Amino acid sequence: MYVPVKLDKMRNFRYGMKALALIEKALGQKITKINFEDLGTNETAIVIWAGLAHEDPELTPEKVMDLIDEYASMGEVFAKMQEAMKLAFKPIDDKPPNAKKK
């Protein structure tokens, strides 16, 4: 699932397993141990970068900082990042959408 964000162009957050592995590697912690409420600026740039890297292999956390400074606000981008992260960890519904109740 993707969450669009406007920077230099429309980009899409996606936190699949590869993105989560990038975050773990860059921050040196398991994803379940990271306190997303207490991220510093560099850590936040890493999490944003990981969610956007699937579309742009040349992107770096430093470039992410430049894009935010140039084209958006930290609040806007952080809100989109949070939305995408919530989608990544959304529980799977056991029943198909058209399933009838018994």
Beta strands, then each sheet from edge to edge (+ up, - down):
strand 1: 3-6
strand 2: 10-13
sheet 1: 1+ 2-
end
